[in-house]
Amino acid sequence: MAFRIEDTGVFRGLVQFLSILLPSGSVTAANIAAAAGVEATKLEHQHREIYQQESGTTAVTEDRVVHVVKGTTGNLKTFRAGSVVANIGAATITVDLHKNGSTILTAPITLDNGDAAYALVAGVISSEPVVADDVLEVVVVATAGGGTIGKGVFASLDVHEDVS
């Protein structure tokens, strides 16, 4: 026997549901108690991975793994790079982001003498989705080009993952 209530109600006793179907989007963060103890397996995880070279050292060419995806699926949200000391003259530093050995930016970030110290330059991510065991790597190429290479290259990567 099915019945329908189309009004607001107040229950003063125990109400037990054997199953419940809630409309999509009806449960929001505001509906979850601060001490609810939601398991990590039920959450989307945000990671901010930081790549860095020594602040007082001239930038060097290198490839470095910064993250291995653990969740079943995920998205790359932002990738930005800069240097502590700016390049002088024709020197450049390119900073690329690779997934499993291949670039996933539309073009590497290029830091040149027009980028101030500590300025963050955003990269454009062309391939956002990631899956479990994807390896994310920062690839830096420092080129003097007749100038003075900057120091202290750094990058920041924001990753959101759904856990398995």
N, C-alpha and C positions, 0 to 999 in steps of 0.2 A: 504494500500500500504506500503510495507516494503522496506527499502533501507539499504545499508551497506556502511560505510565509513571505509576504511582500511588505513588511513593516519593520521598524526598529523594535528590538525586544531586549528585555533584561531577564537573566536567569539567576535565581537565588539558590540554586542547588547544583549538584554535580551534573554536568552534561558530558556524555560520552559519545564520541563519534567513532564508528567502526572504520570509516574511511571518509575523506573529505576532498573535495575538488575545489581549489581556489582559483579564481581568475588570474591569468597571467599578469604580472606586474602589481598584484594586490599586496604582496609582502615586500616591504622596503626596509632599508637599514634602520629607519626610525621605529619600525615594529619589533626590532630585535633588542632585547635587554642587553645592557652593557656587560653584564656578568653571565650571559647566556652560555658561554663555553662552547661556541661553535667550533667543530673540529676543523683542523687545517685542511683536511681533504675536501671540505665543502666550500672552500674559499678560492678566489682568484688571488694569486700572489704577485706582488710588484717587487721587482729587483732593480736597483740602480747600481750598475757596474761601473767602476772607475778604473780607467787605464792611466798610468802616469810614468813619466820618466823623471829622473832627479831634477829638481828645480834649478840647481846651479850648474847643470851639465848641458853642454851643447847637444841638441837633438841628434839621435842616431837612427839609422834605418833598422827596423826590426818588425817582426810579426809576433804577436802575443795573444794567446787564448785568454778571453775575459769571462766567458760564461759557457756552461753546458746546460742545455735545456733539460729540466727534469719533468715538467708537466707534460700531459698528453698533447696539449696544444697551447699556443700562445701567440702574442703579437709584440712586435718591436714598436715602441711608441716614439722615442726620440733618440737621436745620436748627434752629439755636438763635440767640437774639439777646439783647442786653443793652445797657447804657449805662455809661459811665465815671462819670458823675455822675447820680444818681437824680432822677426827677421830684419836684416838690414840689406839694402841694395837688392840684388837679383836673387837672393836666397829664397828657397821655398821649402815648405814641409807639407807633404800630402798625407792625409789620414783617411784610411778606407776601412770599411767594415765588411768582413767576409763571413759567410755562413757555409760551413763545410768546404772551405777552400775557394769559394767564388764570391765575388763582390755582390753586395745587395744594395748598394747605393746607386743612384742614377749617375753620379760622378763622385770621385773622391773629394773630400774637403781639401781645399788648397789654402794654406796659411802663407801670406807673403808680407811685404813691407807695408801694406795697407791695413793690416790687422794689428790692432794695438795689443800690448801685453794684457793677458787675462781676458781678452775678448773671446766670447764663445761664438763659434761659427757653426751653424746648423747644417747637417747633411740631409739629403732627401732619400728616404728609404724606399726603394722600389719594390721590395719583396718583404712584406711585413710578417706573414704567418711563419711560425716555427713549430716544430714538433719535438717530442722526446728524443734526446740524444743528439740534436743539432748542436754543432760546435760553433761558437761565435768568436771571431778573432779580429783584433785591431791590427792593421797593417800600416806602418809608418815608413815614408821614404823622405829622407832629408837630403836636399841638394843645395850646395853652396852657390853654384851658378855665378861666381865672381863676387858674391856678397858674403855676409856673415849669417850663418844659420842661428836661429833662435834657440832658446833654452827651455827646458822643462815642459815638453809637450804633454798634454793631458787630453782625455776624452771621457765622455759620460754617455752611457747607454741605459735607457729605460726599457725594461722587459716586463710584460704582464703574462703570467702563465696560469692555466687551469691545471690543478693537480690531478694526478691519476687516481 
